Amino acid sequence: MEKHIVLLRLSYWIPALADFGIAVLALFPGRMGLTEIVYPMGLTSVIAFSWGVMLLIADRKPMERRWVLVPAILVVNLITAARVVFSAAGIMDFSLGLLLFGTGLALFMAFSYRYANVISARHP
């Protein structure tokens, strides 16, 4: 398999698995710092699950659907920023691991997207 296809597929699968994890964890009040489940947790779960499905659909035609990485990178950056803001406000514990994961994943996805675009431009 060609390198750019492998990079794109990893860029779809890694955040999709993370989204499925978020979808499950969002339904556990203790993980969200609450004592009972509330409606926004259900919405978060549905949205995360939907993003995961969208990324797996993109994997079926990785080059043609590489544009999906643009909004996915935005989502990863926003989730990472939200964790930093809420940690700084003392609402949740800071996690260097999750900060590095989010930042690294966004950079990896951006690199994969750019690399695929360069390959596409060379071989129209």
N, C-alpha and C positions, 0 to 999 in steps of 0.2 A: 504494500500500500504506500502511496506517495506521502511524503512528509507533511505537506500542507493539509491533506485530508486527515491524517492522524491528529494533527494539532487542532483542527476544527472539531473533530469528533470528541476529543478530550475537552475542548472548550464548551461543548454542549452537555456532555455527560457529567462532568464534575459539578457544575452549578445545578444541574437537574437533580442530582442526588442530594445536594445541599438543600434545594427547595423542598424535596420530599421530606427531608429531616425536619425542616422548619414547619412544614404542614402538620406533621405529627406532634412535634414539641409545643406548637402554639395551642394545642388543645389541652395541655396539662397546666392548670392554674399555678401550681407550685413553681414550675419552670419560668412562669411569666411574672413571678412576684405577687401573685394574687391568692386569695383563699377560695375563690369559686370561679367557674367559667363565665365569661361575659361575651356578649355578641361580637365585639371587635376581634376576639380571638378566633372565632369561627370564620370571620371575613379574612383574617390573615392566613388562616389555614387554606381556605379555598383559593386565594390569590397565589400563594406559594405553590400549591399543587398544580394550578393552571400554568404557571410559568415553567414548572418542571416538564409538564406534558408538551408545551410549546417547544422547549429545547430538544426534546426527544423527537418531535416531528421534524425539526430542522435537521437533525442527524440523518434522516433518510435521504436528503439531497444536500450534502454539506456545502458544496460550492455555491449552488443556486440560492441557498437560504442563509448565507453567511451574514447578511444584513441583520439577522435576528440578534447577532452578538452586540450590535450597537445599543439597543435598549436594555439588553441583559447586562452589559457593562455598567450602564447608568444605574440599574437596580442594585447591583453588587456594591457600587460606590455609595449609593444612598443608604443601604442597610449598614454598611461599615461606618459611615458618618453618623448615623443615628445611634449606633452603639457607643461611639466616642462621646457624643453630646450627652447621652443619658448617663454614661459613666462619669463624665466630668461633673454632672449635676448631682452625683451621688445617688441616683435612682437605682443603679445596678452596678455590680462589680466590674472593674476593668479587666479585660482579658487580652493580653498581648498576643496569645495564640490566634484568637479570632480576628484581631486587627491585622496580623500578618497574613492570615488566610484570605481575608477579604481583599486586602491590598494586592497580594500576590496573584490571586485569582483574576482580579480586574486587569492587572498588567499582562498576565498570560493570555487572557481572552483578547485583549487589544493587540498583542503581538500576533496571535493566530489570525485575527481578522486582517491585519496589515499584510502579513506574509501571504495569505491567500489572495489578497488583492494584487500584490506584486506578481504572483504566479499567473493570475488571470490576465493581467495586462500583457505579460510576455507571450501567452498562448491564448489569443482570443478565440 
